[in-house]
Amino acid sequence: MVTNLNKTVCVIGLGYIGLPTASLLGTKGYKVHGVDTSRHVVDTINEGRIHIVEPDLDILVKSAVQSGNLTAGLEPQKADVFILSVPTPFKDNHQPDLSYVEAATRTIAPYVEAGNLVILESTSPVGTTEDVVAGLLKDVGHDIEKEVFVAHCPERVLPGRILTELVENDRIVGGVNKLATEKAVEFYNTFVRGEVLVTDSRTAEMAKLTENSFRDVNIAFANELSLICDQEGIGVWELIALANRHPRVSILQPGPGVGGHCIAVDPWFIIASAPESSRLIRTAREVNDYKPEWVIEKVKRSADKFKRPTIGCLGLAFKADVDDLRESPAVDIVRKLINDGLGTILVAEPNLHEHTEFDLRPYEEVVSASDIVLLLVDHKEFRDLRASDLKEKILIDTRGVIV
Ligand SMILES: NC(=O)c1ccc[n+]([C@@H]2O[C@H](COP(=O)([O-])OP(=O)(O)OC[C@H]3O[C@@H](n4cnc5c(N)ncnc54)[C@H](O)[C@@H]3O)[C@@H](O)[C@H]2O)c1
């Protein structure tokens, strides 16, 4: 492993990616200054505390802050390495919203000096590192050919395992030119135990989008099967289990839709830049986006059998055993059921204490009071439910966990 200590790093954006990265580097000998536009985030970190939920992050941040190797502020400082880890959402029309990357680049531009390395870690459409980050730095007079090294290194950590995966995962690193690639590879080799894979910035950007589109397309296949099986009166879970016994078949599991801020978002970056050529990726997005509507229709058909049913919705998170509600299809489904006035809607989400919009109840209470039980997330608590205990109720299990 290359040693590169006593160097300074400035991390822009202290969320799920930026804060673990900043605090990890702070405990690996780097002097790190983190920047966020939120005063609350900055103050919390400077007190050695955290504002997001991630195992062991509190200990790491506390130790980095107490050692003096991690500070947070609203303004950047001069550094050897700048890391941009700001959001990259899409706009209403599914076009990428690069305003955060642009703003972050403009923020660091006055602090960047010859010899510095600037890394974009945000998941980005192909060309963003070259056109937006390097482009803006060039516009304000930086020599991005020989003096300032700009690279992309997409982040592929799994929430809940971020601190482990930041170190253990293989990383894809691509600069806007050869020299930038070399400098970025050297930097990641100081703290990554996985392999650092070398490419150019455009391929690195596309690699991350490809990984998430692969997942999305394969989930769409499972979701489409679930619709077909419902029509044909076939149990989709049994069908998939049987088909997966083929040595070269590995079908993923259907669900109520696809959520989270990665898989439901990133394929749109490919579609936006190559709309004519990405027909399969677009169709997969549409299939997955349609699934919540299909679930709602199914609930409506069951609700018609009652005068005013009580519908118990189990789970709000976008996947099992997390409290993350970003882009969660479960939230959209519950909101729509309430707005449609289908009956009394009860909601349980064991990973949250409260919710601004929904009155959360213990799941046992929700199940017992409901005429229709709608399972939306395969949280471990719900896996203990048995179909034999729900005989008097209509069960709509979008995750196939209740047997
Ligand atoms: N969270 C994940 O699991 C994950 C995994 C892989 C990749 N990513 C990608 O990493 C990037 C960051 O995601 P995240 O989950 O950390 O987002 P986040 O919303 O948790 O954090 C982003 C932070 O950036 C701050 N910010 C916004 N604009 C800023 C600016 N101009 N200057 C300084 N701070 C600014 C926000 O206040 C926020 O605290 C995104 O591109 C995302 O797609 C995330």
The ligand as an SDF file (V2000), in Angstrom:
LIG
                    3D

 44 48  0  0  0  0  0  0  0  0999 V2000
  -25.9660    6.7590   -0.3950 N   0  0  0  0  0  0  0  0  0  0  0  0
  -25.5310    5.7420   -1.0880 C   0  0  0  0  0  0  0  0  0  0  0  0
  -25.6790    4.5980   -0.6990 O   0  0  0  0  0  0  0  0  0  0  0  0
  -24.7890    5.9590   -2.3950 C   0  0  0  0  0  0  0  0  0  0  0  0
  -24.1410    4.8670   -2.9620 C   0  0  0  0  0  0  0  0  0  0  0  0
  -23.4180    5.0550   -4.1360 C   0  0  0  0  0  0  0  0  0  0  0  0
  -23.3910    6.3200   -4.7320 C   0  0  0  0  0  0  0  0  0  0  0  0
  -24.0680    7.3700   -4.1680 N   0  0  0  0  0  0  0  0  0  0  0  0
  -23.9810    8.6740   -4.8310 C   0  0  0  0  0  0  0  0  0  0  0  0
  -23.2070    9.5580   -4.0360 O   0  0  0  0  0  0  0  0  0  0  0  0
  -23.6630   10.9000   -4.2010 C   0  0  0  0  0  0  0  0  0  0  0  0
  -23.9870   11.4920   -2.8350 C   0  0  0  0  0  0  0  0  0  0  0  0
  -25.0430   10.7270   -2.2930 O   0  0  0  0  0  0  0  0  0  0  0  0
  -25.3980   10.7440   -0.7370 P   0  0  0  0  0  0  0  0  0  0  0  0
  -26.2820    9.5750   -0.5090 O   0  0  0  0  0  0  0  0  0  0  0  0
  -24.1530   10.9060    0.0770 O   0  0  0  0  0  0  0  0  0  0  0  0
  -26.2540   12.0960   -0.6610 O   0  0  0  0  0  0  0  0  0  0  0  0
  -26.7690   12.8380    0.6870 P   0  0  0  0  0  0  0  0  0  0  0  0
  -27.9880   13.5590    0.2840 O   0  0  0  0  0  0  0  0  0  0  0  0
  -26.7810   11.8760    1.8180 O   0  0  0  0  0  0  0  0  0  0  0  0
  -25.5970   13.8910    0.9890 O   0  0  0  0  0  0  0  0  0  0  0  0
  -25.2620   14.9400    0.1650 C   0  0  0  0  0  0  0  0  0  0  0  0
  -24.8320   16.1170    1.0400 C   0  0  0  0  0  0  0  0  0  0  0  0
  -24.3390   17.1370    0.1600 O   0  0  0  0  0  0  0  0  0  0  0  0
  -24.7240   18.3940    0.6960 C   0  0  0  0  0  0  0  0  0  0  0  0
  -24.6230   19.3810   -0.3930 N   0  0  0  0  0  0  0  0  0  0  0  0
  -25.4600   19.5890   -1.4190 C   0  0  0  0  0  0  0  0  0  0  0  0
  -24.9660   20.5420   -2.2340 N   0  0  0  0  0  0  0  0  0  0  0  0
  -23.7950   20.9460   -1.7030 C   0  0  0  0  0  0  0  0  0  0  0  0
  -22.8010   21.8920   -2.0740 C   0  0  0  0  0  0  0  0  0  0  0  0
  -22.9200   22.6200   -3.1860 N   0  0  0  0  0  0  0  0  0  0  0  0
  -21.7270   22.0530   -1.2700 N   0  0  0  0  0  0  0  0  0  0  0  0
  -21.5870   21.3210   -0.1360 C   0  0  0  0  0  0  0  0  0  0  0  0
  -22.4920   20.4010    0.2670 N   0  0  0  0  0  0  0  0  0  0  0  0
  -23.5760   20.2040   -0.5110 C   0  0  0  0  0  0  0  0  0  0  0  0
  -26.1150   18.1480    1.2490 C   0  0  0  0  0  0  0  0  0  0  0  0
  -26.4630   19.1210    2.2210 O   0  0  0  0  0  0  0  0  0  0  0  0
  -25.9560   16.7480    1.8400 C   0  0  0  0  0  0  0  0  0  0  0  0
  -25.5880   16.7910    3.2190 O   0  0  0  0  0  0  0  0  0  0  0  0
  -24.8550   10.8220   -5.1440 C   0  0  0  0  0  0  0  0  0  0  0  0
  -24.4160   11.0300   -6.4640 O   0  0  0  0  0  0  0  0  0  0  0  0
  -25.3210    9.3820   -4.9860 C   0  0  0  0  0  0  0  0  0  0  0  0
  -26.0100    8.9140   -6.1150 O   0  0  0  0  0  0  0  0  0  0  0  0
  -24.7480    7.2070   -2.9950 C   0  0  0  0  0  0  0  0  0  0  0  0
  1  2  1  0
  2  3  2  0
  2  4  1  0
  4  5  1  0
  4 44  2  0
  5  6  2  0
  6  7  1  0
  7  8  2  0
  8  9  1  0
  8 44  1  0
  9 10  1  0
  9 42  1  0
 10 11  1  0
 11 12  1  0
 11 40  1  0
 12 13  1  0
 13 14  1  0
 14 15  2  0
 14 16  1  0
 14 17  1  0
 17 18  1  0
 18 19  2  0
 18 20  1  0
 18 21  1  0
 21 22  1  0
 22 23  1  0
 23 24  1  0
 23 38  1  0
 24 25  1  0
 25 26  1  0
 25 36  1  0
 26 27  1  0
 26 35  1  0
 27 28  2  0
 28 29  1  0
 29 30  1  0
 29 35  2  0
 30 31  1  0
 30 32  2  0
 32 33  1  0
 33 34  2  0
 34 35  1  0
 36 37  1  0
 36 38  1  0
 38 39  1  0
 40 41  1  0
 40 42  1  0
 42 43  1  0
M  CHG  2   8   1  16  -1
M  END
$$$$
